[in-house]
Amino acid sequence: MHTFPAPDGTPLAYHVAGAGAPLVCLPGGPMRDSGYLGELGGLAEAGVRVVRLDLRGTGASGVPADPASYRWDRQVADVEALRVQLGLERLRLLGHSAGAALATLYAARHPERVESLVLVTPGAETVGGEVTAADRLETARLREGEEWFPAAYAALEAITAGGATEADWEAAAPFSHGRWDGTARALRASGPAQRNAEAAAVYFGDADGGEPDGGADDGTSPAAVRDALARFGGRVLLLAGEFDVASPPRTVLASADAYPRAETVVLPGAGHFPWNDDPKGFTAAVTGFLAS
């Protein structure tokens, strides 16, 4: 583990595995300890130096004095501070899920500092996309042959209808994974302890710390992000999982037009954590993109 100060003095931690050119990795959750990323399906053994940042208030990083600094746009400065700490002119940057939003906003604000961008099961909302209930349910029905499907699908219907209970979220958990096995169950069980719930509530909030208001005045609105990305010359990989109900492939692929130099990959049989579902396929897709 290594530490460095954020611009506001908050101590931040990052973890390094493997050798070779660095790939800075931003976790999702939002606001989950980066430990859940592990070595990202074997990237660290495939000639990639995996650099995982613990976002402020998570993992080994410190808690900031100002809770409003948990906002995703405020944390762009933390990523820039890490670039300086690593002594890199340009970053190869990976973001997973909500971390993909942070990675995208960093590229929009610092286009000259990003060599390439890998967005793993990203949300489409950052660039104005929309995930509908129909998208999620259609993706879920690909799993009809699974023994857990009936109860999980009923729970997902309740979630998409807006009337979910905690039990519904738990019952629908298998849809986040390509295989509902021991590894997936362990990842699910570790989530609450690894996630900073207070910070997660602020992450996508508005400038006053409340609910999102569209970001029209702070550069985080989809229109503002798209406009900034139009000037981004780096290469982008958008990686989706065939079975991912959180970021269905249709919506991930549709968001590619926001990036001037985008490539897309859909990993068969993978869910929201594709490096666990198909480590070899995930590693091949990412290393192939980085090397091309």
KOLMI-465957 format. One line per 4 residues: number of its first residue (from 1); their letters; for each residue x, y, z of N, C-alpha, C. Coordinates in Angstrom, 1 decimal. Each point is the difference from the previous one (the first is absolute). Example, Ala and Ser with C-alpha at 12.3 -4.5 7.8 and 13.67 -1.06 7.14 Angstrom:
<kezas>
1	AS	13.2/-5.7/7.8/-0.9/1.2/0.0/0.9/1.2/0.0; -0.4/1.1/-0.7/0.9/1.1/0.0/-0.8/1.1/0.8 .
</kezas>
This chain:
<kezas>
1	MHTF	0.8/-1.2/0.0/-0.8/1.2/0.0/0.9/1.3/0.0; -0.5/1.0/-0.7/0.7/1.2/-0.1/-1.0/1.2/0.3; 0.5/1.1/0.6/-0.9/1.1/0.3/0.6/1.3/-0.6; -0.9/0.9/-0.1/0.3/1.4/-0.5/-1.1/0.9/0.4 .
5	PAPD	0.2/1.3/0.1/-1.0/0.9/0.4/-0.9/0.5/-1.2; -1.3/0.1/0.2/-0.9/0.6/-0.9/0.2/1.5/0.0; -0.5/0.8/-0.9/0.2/1.4/0.0/-0.5/0.7/1.3; -1.0/-0.6/0.6/-0.6/0.6/1.2/0.7/-0.6/1.3 .
9	GTPL	1.0/-0.8/-0.2/0.8/-0.6/1.1/-0.5/-1.4/0.5; -1.1/-0.5/-0.6/-0.5/-1.3/0.4/1.0/-1.1/-0.4; 0.5/-0.8/0.9/0.9/-1.1/-0.5/-0.7/-1.0/-0.8; 0.6/-0.3/-1.2/-0.6/-1.0/-0.9/1.0/-1.2/-0.1 .
13	AYHV	-0.6/-1.2/-0.2/0.8/-1.2/-0.2/-0.2/-0.6/-1.3; 1.1/-0.6/-0.5/-0.1/-0.8/-1.3/0.8/-1.3/0.2; -0.4/-1.0/-0.8/0.6/-1.3/0.1/0.6/-0.4/-1.4; 1.1/-0.6/0.0/0.6/-0.4/-1.3/0.3/-1.5/-0.1 .
17	AGAG	-0.4/-0.6/-1.1/0.3/-1.4/-0.3/0.5/-0.1/-1.4; 1.0/-0.9/-0.2/0.5/-0.3/-1.3/1.0/1.0/-0.4; 0.5/-0.2/-1.3/1.1/0.8/-0.5/-0.4/0.5/-1.4; 0.7/0.9/-0.5/-0.3/0.5/-1.4/-0.6/1.4/0.1 .
21	APLV	-0.6/0.4/-1.1/-0.6/1.4/0.0/-1.2/0.0/0.9; -0.2/1.1/0.8/-1.0/0.1/0.9/-1.4/0.2/-0.6; -1.0/-0.6/0.6/-1.4/0.2/-0.3/-0.7/0.4/1.3; -0.4/1.3/0.1/-0.6/0.5/1.2/-1.5/-0.4/0.0 .
25	CLPG	-0.4/-0.6/1.1/-1.3/-0.6/0.0/-0.9/0.6/1.1; -1.2/0.4/-0.4/-0.9/0.7/0.9/-1.2/-0.9/0.3; -0.3/-0.2/1.3/-1.0/-1.0/0.4/-1.4/0.7/-0.1; -1.0/-0.9/-0.1/-1.4/0.4/0.0/-0.6/-0.1/1.4 .
29	GPMR	-1.3/-0.4/0.1/-0.7/-0.1/1.2/-1.4/0.7/0.0; -0.1/1.4/-0.1/1.2/0.8/0.1/0.6/0.0/1.4; 1.3/0.4/0.1/0.7/0.2/1.2/0.3/-1.3/0.8; 0.5/-1.0/-0.8/0.4/-1.3/0.6/1.5/-0.1/0.0 .
33	DSGY	0.5/-0.6/1.1/1.4/-0.4/0.1/0.5/-0.6/-1.3; 1.1/0.5/-0.5/0.5/-0.6/-1.3/0.5/-1.4/0.1; 0.0/-0.6/1.2/0.5/-1.3/0.1/-0.9/-1.0/-0.7; -1.3/0.3/-0.2/-0.8/-1.0/-0.8/0.4/-0.2/-1.4 .
37	LGEL	0.8/1.0/-0.6/0.5/-0.1/-1.3/1.1/-1.1/-0.1; 0.6/-0.3/1.1/1.1/-1.0/0.0/1.1/0.4/-1.0; 0.4/-1.0/-0.8/1.0/0.3/-1.1/-0.7/0.0/-1.4; -1.3/0.1/0.1/-0.8/0.2/-1.2/0.2/-1.1/-1.0 .
41	GGLA	-0.3/-1.2/0.5/0.0/-1.2/-0.9/1.3/-0.4/-0.6; 1.1/0.4/0.6/1.3/-0.5/-0.6/0.8/1.1/-0.7; -0.5/1.2/0.0/0.7/1.1/-0.6/1.4/0.2/0.5; 0.1/-0.2/1.3/1.4/0.2/0.7/1.0/-1.1/-0.5 .
45	EAGV	-0.5/-1.1/-0.4/0.9/-1.1/-0.5/0.2/0.1/-1.5; -0.7/1.0/-0.6/0.1/0.1/-1.5/0.7/1.2/-0.5; 1.0/0.5/0.9/0.8/1.1/-0.4/-0.6/1.4/0.2; -1.0/0.0/0.9/-0.7/1.3/0.3/0.3/0.3/1.5 .
49	RVVR	0.5/1.2/0.3/0.1/0.4/1.4/-1.3/0.6/0.5; -0.8/-0.8/0.7/-1.3/0.4/0.5/0.2/1.0/1.2; -0.5/1.2/-0.1/0.1/1.0/1.0/-1.4/0.3/0.5; -0.4/-0.5/1.1/-1.4/0.2/0.5/0.0/1.2/1.0 .
53	LDLR	-0.9/1.0/-0.3/-0.1/1.1/0.9/-1.2/-0.3/1.0; 0.3/0.1/1.3/-1.1/0.1/1.0/-0.6/1.4/0.0; -1.2/0.2/-0.4/-0.6/1.3/0.0/-0.1/0.5/1.4; 0.0/1.3/0.2/0.0/0.6/1.3/-1.1/-0.6/0.9 .
57	GTGA	0.3/-0.3/1.2/-1.1/-0.6/0.9/-0.2/-1.5/-0.2; 0.8/-0.6/-0.8/-0.1/-1.5/-0.2/1.3/-0.6/0.1; 0.0/-1.3/0.3/1.2/-0.8/0.1/1.0/0.6/1.0; 1.3/0.2/-0.5/1.0/0.5/0.9/0.1/1.6/-0.2 .
61	SGVP	-0.8/0.6/-0.8/0.0/1.5/-0.1/-0.7/0.6/1.2; 0.4/1.3/0.2/-0.6/0.7/1.1/-1.3/0.6/-0.2; -0.7/0.4/1.1/-1.3/0.6/-0.1/0.2/1.5/-0.1; -0.6/0.6/-1.0/0.2/1.5/-0.2/-0.7/0.8/1.0 .
65	ADPA	0.4/1.2/0.2/-0.6/0.9/0.9/-1.4/0.5/-0.5; -0.1/0.1/-1.3/-1.2/0.5/-0.7/-0.7/-1.2/-0.7; -1.1/-0.4/0.5/-0.7/-1.2/-0.6/-0.5/0.3/-1.4; -0.2/1.3/-0.4/-0.3/0.4/-1.3/1.0/-0.4/-1.0 .
69	SYRW	1.3/-0.3/0.4/1.0/-0.3/-0.9/-0.1/-1.5/-0.4; -1.0/-0.7/0.4/-0.2/-1.3/-0.5/-0.7/0.0/-1.4; -0.4/1.2/-0.4/-0.6/0.1/-1.3/1.0/-0.5/-1.1; -0.6/-0.6/-1.0/0.9/-0.6/-1.1/0.8/1.1/-0.7 .
73	DRQV	-0.6/1.2/-0.2/0.8/1.0/-0.7/1.1/0.6/0.9; -0.3/0.0/1.3/1.1/0.5/0.9/1.2/-1.0/0.1; -0.3/-1.3/-0.3/1.0/-1.0/0.1/0.9/0.0/-1.3; -0.4/0.7/-1.0/0.9/0.1/-1.2/1.4/0.6/0.5 .
77	ADVE	0.0/0.9/0.9/1.2/0.5/0.5/0.9/-1.0/0.7; -0.6/-1.0/0.6/0.7/-1.1/0.6/0.7/-0.9/-1.0; -0.7/-0.2/-1.1/0.6/-0.8/-1.1/1.2/0.8/-0.6; -0.1/1.3/-0.2/1.1/0.8/-0.5/1.1/0.0/0.9 .
81	ALRV	-0.2/0.0/1.3/1.0/0.0/1.0/0.8/-1.4/0.0; -0.8/-1.0/-0.3/0.7/-1.4/-0.1/0.9/0.0/-1.3; -0.5/0.6/-1.1/0.9/0.1/-1.2/1.3/0.7/0.3; -0.1/1.1/0.7/1.2/0.7/0.4/0.9/-0.8/0.9 .
85	QLGL	-0.6/-0.7/1.0/0.7/-0.9/0.9/0.8/-1.1/-0.7; -0.6/-0.5/-1.1/0.6/-1.1/-0.7/1.0/0.5/-1.0; 0.1/1.3/-0.2/0.9/0.6/-0.9/-0.3/-0.3/-1.5; -1.3/-0.1/-0.3/-0.4/-0.3/-1.4/-0.5/1.2/-0.7 .
89	ERLR	0.4/0.1/-1.3/-0.5/1.1/-0.8/-1.4/-0.3/-0.4; -0.3/-1.2/-0.3/-1.4/-0.4/-0.5/-0.3/-1.4/0.7; -1.3/-0.1/0.3/-0.5/-1.2/0.6/-0.6/-1.0/-0.9; 0.2/-1.3/0.3/-0.9/-1.0/-0.5/-1.0/-0.2/1.1 .
93	LLGH	-1.3/0.2/-0.2/-0.9/0.1/1.1/-1.2/-1.0/-0.2; -0.3/-0.8/1.1/-1.1/-0.9/0.0/-0.9/0.4/1.0; -1.3/0.0/-0.3/-1.1/0.2/1.0/-1.0/-1.1/0.0; -0.5/-0.5/1.1/-1.0/-1.0/0.0/-1.3/0.6/0.6 .
97	SAGA	-1.1/-0.2/-0.7/-1.3/0.4/0.4/0.0/1.5/0.4; -0.4/0.4/1.2/0.1/1.4/0.4/1.3/0.6/-0.2; 1.1/-0.8/0.1/1.3/0.5/-0.2/0.3/0.4/-1.4; -0.8/-0.6/-1.0/0.1/0.3/-1.4/-0.5/1.4/-0.2 .
101	ALAT	-1.0/0.5/0.8/-0.4/1.4/-0.1/1.1/0.9/0.4; 0.7/-0.3/1.1/1.1/0.8/0.4/1.1/0.1/-1.0; 0.3/-1.2/-0.6/1.0/-0.1/-1.0/-0.3/0.9/-1.2; -1.3/-0.1/-0.4/-0.5/0.8/-1.2/0.1/1.5/0.3 .
105	LYAA	-0.4/0.4/1.2/0.1/1.4/0.3/1.4/0.5/0.1; 0.9/-0.9/0.5/1.4/0.4/0.0/0.5/0.2/-1.4; -0.4/-0.9/-1.0/0.4/0.2/-1.4/-0.6/1.2/-0.6; -1.2/0.3/0.4/-0.7/1.2/-0.5/0.7/1.3/0.4 .
109	RHPE	0.5/0.0/1.3/0.6/1.2/0.5/1.5/0.1/-0.2; 0.7/-1.1/-0.2/1.4/-0.1/-0.3/0.3/-0.8/-1.2; -0.6/0.3/-1.1/0.2/-0.9/-1.2/1.5/-0.2/-0.4; 0.8/1.0/0.3/1.4/-0.1/-0.4/0.8/-1.0/0.9 .
113	RVES	-0.6/-0.3/1.1/0.6/-0.9/1.0/-0.4/-1.5/-0.1; -0.8/-0.3/-0.9/-0.5/-1.4/-0.1/0.5/-0.6/-1.4; 0.7/-1.1/0.1/0.4/-0.7/-1.2/-1.1/-0.9/-0.5; -0.6/-0.8/0.9/-1.0/-0.9/-0.3/-0.9/-0.2/1.2 .
117	LVLV	-1.3/-0.4/-0.3/-1.0/-0.1/1.0/-0.7/-1.3/-0.1; -0.1/-0.8/1.0/-0.7/-1.3/0.0/-1.2/0.2/1.0; -1.2/-0.1/-0.5/-1.2/0.1/0.8/-0.7/-1.3/0.1; 0.0/-0.6/1.2/-0.5/-1.4/0.2/-1.4/0.1/0.6 .
121	TPGA	-0.9/-0.6/-0.7/-1.5/0.0/0.3/-0.4/1.4/0.5; 0.2/1.1/-0.8/-0.3/1.3/0.4/-1.5/0.3/0.0; -0.4/1.0/0.8/-1.3/0.5/-0.1/-0.1/1.0/-1.2; -1.1/-0.1/-0.7/-0.1/0.9/-1.2/-0.5/1.4/0.3 .
125	ETVG	-0.5/0.2/1.2/-0.6/1.3/0.4/1.0/1.1/-0.1; 1.3/-0.2/0.3/1.1/1.0/0.0/0.0/0.8/-1.4; -0.3/-0.7/-1.1/0.0/0.6/-1.3/-1.4/0.1/-0.6; -1.0/0.0/0.9/-1.4/0.2/-0.4/-0.8/-1.2/-0.4 .
129	GEVT	0.6/-1.2/0.2/-0.8/-1.2/-0.3/-1.0/-0.3/1.1; -0.9/-1.0/-0.3/-1.0/-0.4/0.9/-0.1/-1.5/0.0; -0.1/-0.5/1.2/-0.3/-1.5/0.2/-1.4/-0.1/0.4; -0.8/-0.7/-0.8/-1.4/-0.1/0.4/-0.3/-1.3/0.7 .
133	AADR	-1.1/-0.2/0.6/-0.4/-1.2/0.6/-0.1/-1.1/-1.0; -0.4/0.3/-1.2/-0.1/-1.0/-1.1/1.4/-0.5/-0.3; 1.0/0.9/0.0/1.4/-0.4/-0.3/0.5/-1.1/1.1; -0.3/0.3/1.2/0.5/-0.8/1.1/-0.8/-1.4/-0.1 .
137	LETA	-1.3/0.1/-0.1/-0.7/-1.3/0.0/0.3/-0.9/-1.2; 0.2/0.7/-1.2/0.4/-0.8/-1.2/1.3/-0.7/0.2; 0.9/0.7/0.6/1.3/-0.6/0.3/-0.1/-1.1/1.0; -0.8/0.2/1.0/-0.2/-1.0/1.1/-0.6/-1.3/-0.6 .
141	RLRE	-0.9/0.1/-1.0/-0.6/-1.2/-0.5/0.9/-0.9/-0.8; 1.2/0.4/-0.2/1.1/-0.8/-0.6/0.3/-1.1/1.0; -0.3/0.1/1.3/0.4/-0.9/1.0/-1.2/-1.0/0.4; -1.0/-0.1/-0.8/-1.2/-0.8/0.4/0.3/-1.4/0.4 .
145	GEEW	1.1/-0.6/-0.5/0.3/-1.3/0.3/0.7/-0.2/1.4; 0.3/1.0/0.7/0.7/-0.1/1.3/-1.1/-0.3/1.0; 0.5/-0.9/1.0/-1.0/-0.4/1.0/-0.5/1.1/0.9; 0.8/1.0/0.2/-0.4/1.1/0.8/-0.8/1.1/-0.7 .
149	FPAA	-0.2/-0.2/-1.3/-0.6/1.0/-0.8/-1.4/0.5/0.5; -1.0/-0.9/0.2/-1.3/0.5/0.4/-0.1/1.0/1.1; 0.7/-0.3/1.1/-0.1/0.9/1.1/0.8/1.3/-0.3; 1.1/-0.2/-0.7/0.8/1.2/-0.3/-0.7/0.9/-1.0 .
153	YAAL	-0.7/-0.6/-0.9/-0.6/0.8/-1.1/-1.2/0.8/0.7; -0.7/-0.7/0.9/-1.2/0.7/0.7/0.6/1.2/0.8; 1.1/-0.2/0.6/0.6/1.1/0.8/0.5/1.1/-0.9; 0.5/-0.3/-1.2/0.5/1.0/-0.9/-1.2/0.8/-0.6 .
157	EAIT	-1.1/-0.7/-0.2/-1.2/0.7/-0.4/-0.5/1.1/1.0; 0.1/-0.4/1.3/-0.3/0.9/1.1/0.9/1.2/0.0; 1.3/-0.3/-0.2/1.0/1.1/0.0/-0.2/1.0/-1.2; -0.3/-0.6/-1.2/-0.2/0.9/-1.1/-1.3/0.8/0.1 .
161	AGGA	-0.9/-0.5/0.8/-1.3/0.7/0.1/0.1/1.0/1.1; 1.1/0.1/0.8/0.2/1.0/1.0/-0.6/-0.3/1.3; -0.3/-1.3/0.3/-0.6/-0.4/1.3/0.8/-1.0/0.7; 1.4/0.0/-0.2/0.8/-1.1/0.5/0.2/0.1/1.6 .
165	TEAD	0.2/-1.2/0.5/0.4/-0.1/1.4/1.5/-0.4/0.0; 0.6/0.0/1.2/1.4/-0.5/0.1/0.0/-1.5/-0.4; -1.0/-0.7/0.3/-0.1/-1.5/-0.3/0.0/-0.1/-1.5; -0.7/0.9/-0.7/0.0/-0.1/-1.5/1.4/0.2/-0.6 .
169	WEAA	0.8/1.0/0.6/1.3/0.3/-0.5/0.9/-1.3/0.2; -0.2/-0.6/1.1/0.8/-1.2/0.3/-0.4/-1.1/-0.9; -1.3/-0.2/-0.2/-0.4/-1.1/-0.9/0.5/0.2/-1.5; 0.1/1.2/-0.4/0.4/0.3/-1.4/1.5/0.0/-0.2 .
173	APFS	0.8/-0.2/1.1/1.4/0.1/-0.1/0.7/-0.9/-1.1; -0.6/-1.2/-0.2/0.7/-0.8/-1.0/0.1/0.6/-1.4; -0.9/1.0/-0.3/0.0/0.6/-1.3/1.3/0.9/-0.2; 0.7/0.3/1.1/1.2/0.8/-0.2/1.2/-0.8/-0.4 .
177	HGRW	-0.2/-1.3/-0.1/1.2/-0.9/-0.2/-0.3/-1.0/-1.2; 1.0/-0.3/-0.7/-0.2/-1.0/-1.1/-0.2/-1.4/0.5; 0.6/-0.3/1.2/-0.1/-1.2/0.7/-0.3/0.2/1.4; -1.1/-0.5/0.5/-0.4/0.2/1.4/0.7/-1.1/0.9 .
181	DGTA	1.3/0.1/0.1/0.8/-1.0/0.7/0.5/0.5/1.3; 1.0/-0.7/0.6/0.5/0.4/1.3/0.8/1.3/-0.1; 0.7/0.2/-1.1/0.7/1.3/-0.2/-0.9/1.2/-0.1; -1.1/-0.2/-0.7/-1.0/1.1/-0.1/-0.7/0.2/1.3 .
185	RALR	-0.3/-1.0/0.7/-0.7/0.2/1.3/0.9/0.7/1.0; 1.3/-0.3/0.0/1.0/0.6/0.9/0.1/1.5/-0.4; 0.0/0.3/-1.3/0.2/1.4/-0.4/-1.3/0.8/0.4; -1.1/-0.6/-0.1/-1.3/0.6/0.4/0.0/0.2/1.5 .
189	ASGP	0.5/-1.0/0.8/-0.1/0.1/1.5/1.0/1.1/0.5; 1.1/0.2/-0.7/1.0/1.0/0.4/-0.4/1.4/-0.3; -1.0/0.2/-0.8/-0.4/1.4/-0.5/-0.3/1.0/1.1; -0.9/-0.3/0.9/-0.4/1.0/1.0/1.1/0.5/0.9 .
193	AQRN	0.9/-0.9/0.4/1.2/0.4/0.8/1.0/0.8/-0.8; 0.1/-0.2/-1.3/0.9/0.7/-0.8/-0.4/1.4/-0.5; -1.3/0.2/0.1/-0.6/1.2/-0.6/-0.3/1.1/1.0; 0.4/1.2/-0.2/-0.3/1.1/0.8/-1.4/0.6/-0.4 .
197	AEAA	-1.0/-0.4/0.8/-1.4/0.4/-0.4/-0.2/1.5/0.0; 0.6/0.7/1.0/-0.2/1.4/0.1/0.6/0.7/-1.3; 1.2/-0.5/-0.4/0.7/0.6/-1.1/-0.8/-0.3/-1.3; -0.5/-1.3/-0.1/-0.8/-0.4/-1.1/-1.2/0.9/-0.3 .
201	AVYF	-0.6/0.4/1.1/-1.2/0.9/-0.1/0.3/1.4/-0.6; 1.3/0.4/0.2/0.4/1.3/-0.5/0.6/-0.1/-1.4; 0.5/-1.1/-0.4/0.8/-0.2/-1.2/-0.6/0.7/-1.2; -1.2/-0.3/-0.3/-0.7/0.6/-1.2/-0.9/1.1/0.4 .
205	GDAD	0.1/0.6/1.2/-0.8/1.1/0.4/0.3/1.3/-0.7; -0.9/1.0/0.3/0.2/1.3/-0.7/1.1/0.8/0.8; 0.3/1.2/-0.4/1.1/0.8/0.6/-0.3/0.4/1.4; -1.3/-0.1/0.4/-0.3/0.3/1.4/-0.1/-1.3/0.9 .
209	GGEP	0.4/-1.1/-0.6/-0.1/-1.3/0.8/-1.3/-0.6/0.0; -1.0/0.4/-0.7/-1.3/-0.6/-0.1/-0.1/-0.9/-1.2; -1.3/-0.1/-0.4/-0.2/-0.9/-1.2/0.5/0.7/-1.3; 0.3/-0.9/-1.0/0.5/0.6/-1.2/-0.9/1.0/-0.6 .
213	DGGA	0.5/1.1/-0.6/-0.9/1.0/-0.6/0.3/0.1/-1.5; 0.8/-0.9/-0.6/0.3/0.0/-1.4/1.4/0.6/-0.3; 0.6/0.6/1.0/1.4/0.5/-0.1/0.2/1.1/-1.0; -1.1/0.7/-0.3/0.1/1.0/-1.1/1.1/1.1/0.3 .
217	DDGT	0.3/0.2/1.2/0.9/1.1/0.3/1.4/-0.5/0.5; 0.2/-1.2/0.0/1.3/-0.5/0.6/0.8/-1.0/-1.0; -0.5/0.0/-1.2/0.7/-0.8/-1.0/-0.2/-1.5/0.0; -1.0/-0.5/0.8/-0.2/-1.4/0.1/-1.3/-0.4/-0.7 .
221	SPAA	-0.7/0.9/-0.6/-1.2/-0.4/-0.7/0.5/-0.9/-1.2; -0.9/-0.9/-0.5/0.4/-0.8/-1.2/0.4/0.9/-1.2; -0.7/1.1/-0.2/0.3/0.8/-1.1/1.4/0.6/0.1; 0.3/0.5/1.2/1.4/0.6/0.3/1.1/-1.1/-0.2 .
225	VRDA	-0.3/-1.2/0.6/1.0/-1.1/-0.1/0.2/-0.4/-1.5; -1.0/-0.1/-0.7/0.1/-0.3/-1.5/0.7/1.0/-0.7; -0.3/1.3/0.3/0.7/1.1/-0.7/1.5/-0.1/0.2; 0.4/-0.3/1.3/1.4/0.0/0.3/0.7/-1.3/-0.6 .
229	LARF	-0.7/-1.1/0.0/0.5/-1.2/-0.6/0.3/0.1/-1.5; -0.8/0.9/-0.6/0.2/0.2/-1.5/1.5/0.4/-0.3; 0.6/0.6/1.0/1.4/0.5/-0.2/1.0/-1.0/0.6; -0.4/-1.2/0.4/0.8/-1.0/0.6/0.6/-0.9/-1.1 .
233	GGRV	1.3/-0.1/-0.2/0.5/-0.7/-1.1/0.5/-1.4/0.4; -0.1/-0.4/1.2/0.5/-1.3/0.5/-1.0/-1.1/-0.5; 0.6/-1.2/0.0/-0.8/-1.2/-0.3/-0.8/-0.5/1.2; -1.2/-0.5/-0.3/-0.9/-0.4/1.1/-0.5/-1.5/-0.3 .
237	LLLA	0.0/-0.8/1.0/-0.6/-1.3/-0.1/-1.2/0.0/1.0; -1.2/-0.3/-0.5/-1.2/-0.3/0.8/-0.2/-1.5/0.0; 0.0/-0.5/1.2/-0.1/-1.5/0.2/-1.2/-0.3/0.8; -0.9/-0.8/-0.7/-1.3/-0.4/0.7/0.0/-1.5/0.2 .
241	GEFD	-0.9/-0.4/0.9/-0.2/-1.4/0.3/-1.4/-0.4/-0.6; 0.0/-1.1/-0.7/-1.3/-0.5/-0.6/-1.1/0.0/0.9; 0.2/-0.4/1.3/-1.1/-0.2/0.9/-0.1/1.1/1.0; 0.6/1.1/-0.2/0.0/1.1/1.0/-1.3/0.8/0.0 .
245	VASP	-0.8/-0.1/1.0/-1.3/0.7/0.1/0.3/1.5/0.5; 1.1/0.2/0.7/0.3/1.4/0.4/0.4/0.9/-1.1; 0.8/-0.5/-0.9/0.4/0.7/-1.2/-0.2/-0.9/-1.3; -1.2/-0.1/-0.4/-0.3/-1.0/-1.1/0.8/0.4/-1.3 .
249	PRTV	0.4/-1.0/-0.7/0.9/0.2/-1.2/-0.6/1.0/-0.9; -1.3/0.0/-0.3/-0.6/1.0/-0.9/0.4/1.4/0.3; -0.2/0.3/1.3/0.3/1.4/0.5/1.4/0.4/0.0; 0.9/-1.0/0.3/1.4/0.2/-0.1/0.5/0.3/-1.4 .
253	LASA	-0.5/-0.8/-0.9/0.4/0.2/-1.4/-0.5/1.3/-0.6; -1.3/0.3/0.4/-0.5/1.3/-0.5/0.7/1.2/0.5; 0.7/-0.1/1.1/0.7/1.2/0.6/1.4/0.2/-0.7; 0.4/-0.9/-0.9/1.3/0.1/-0.6/0.1/1.2/-0.9 .
257	DAYP	-1.1/0.5/-0.5/0.0/1.2/-0.9/0.5/1.3/0.7; 0.0/-0.1/1.4/0.5/1.2/0.7/1.5/0.1/0.0; 0.7/-1.0/-0.5/1.5/0.0/0.1/0.5/-0.1/-1.5; 0.8/0.9/-0.4/0.4/0.1/-1.4/0.8/-1.3/-0.5 .
261	RAET	0.7/-0.7/0.9/0.8/-1.1/-0.4/-0.4/-1.2/0.9; -1.2/-0.4/-0.1/-0.5/-1.1/0.9/0.0/-1.4/-0.7; 0.3/-1.0/0.8/-0.1/-1.4/-0.4/-0.9/-0.7/1.0; -0.7/-1.0/-0.3/-0.9/-0.7/0.9/0.2/-1.5/0.0 .
265	VVLP	-0.1/-0.6/1.2/0.0/-1.4/0.1/-1.1/-0.5/0.9; -0.7/-1.0/-0.3/-1.0/-0.6/0.9/0.6/-1.4/0.3; 0.2/-0.3/1.3/0.5/-1.3/0.4/-1.1/-1.0/0.2; -0.1/-1.1/-0.8/-1.0/-0.9/0.1/0.0/-0.6/1.4 .
269	GAGH	-1.2/-0.2/0.6/-0.2/-0.7/1.3/0.5/0.8/1.2; 0.3/1.3/-0.2/0.6/0.8/1.1/-1.1/0.9/0.6; 0.1/0.4/1.2/-0.9/0.9/0.7/0.7/1.4/0.2; -0.3/0.5/1.2/0.5/1.4/0.3/1.4/0.0/0.5 .
273	FPWN	0.6/-1.2/0.3/1.4/-0.2/0.4/0.7/-0.9/-0.9; 0.2/0.4/-1.3/0.4/-1.0/-1.0/1.3/-0.6/0.2; 0.9/0.6/0.8/1.3/-0.6/0.2/-0.1/-1.2/0.9; -1.1/-0.1/0.8/-0.2/-1.2/0.8/-0.7/-1.1/-0.9 .
277	DDPK	-0.9/0.4/-0.8/-0.8/-1.0/-0.8/0.9/-0.6/-1.1; 0.8/0.7/-0.6/0.9/-0.4/-1.1/1.3/0.6/0.0; 0.9/-0.4/1.0/1.3/0.6/0.1/0.8/0.1/-1.2; 0.1/-1.1/-0.7/0.8/-0.1/-1.3/-0.6/0.9/-1.0 .
281	GFTA	-1.3/0.0/-0.2/-0.6/0.9/-1.0/0.2/1.4/0.3; -0.2/0.4/1.3/0.2/1.4/0.4/1.4/0.4/-0.2; 1.0/-0.8/0.4/1.4/0.4/-0.1/0.4/0.1/-1.5; -0.5/-0.9/-0.8/0.3/0.1/-1.4/-0.6/1.3/-0.6 .
285	AVTG	-1.2/0.3/0.3/-0.6/1.2/-0.6/0.7/1.3/0.4; 0.4/0.1/1.3/0.6/1.2/0.5/1.5/0.1/-0.5; 0.7/-1.1/0.1/1.4/0.1/-0.4/0.1/0.2/-1.5; -0.9/-0.7/-0.8/0.0/0.2/-1.4/-0.3/1.5/-0.4 .
289	FLAS	-0.9/0.6/0.7/-0.3/1.4/-0.2/1.2/0.9/0.3; 0.6/-0.3/1.2/1.1/0.9/0.4/1.2/-0.1/-0.9; 0.2/-1.2/-0.6/1.1/-0.3/-0.8/-0.1/0.5/-1.5; -1.3/0.3/-0.4/-0.3/0.3/-1.4/0.3/1.4/-0.3 .
</kezas>
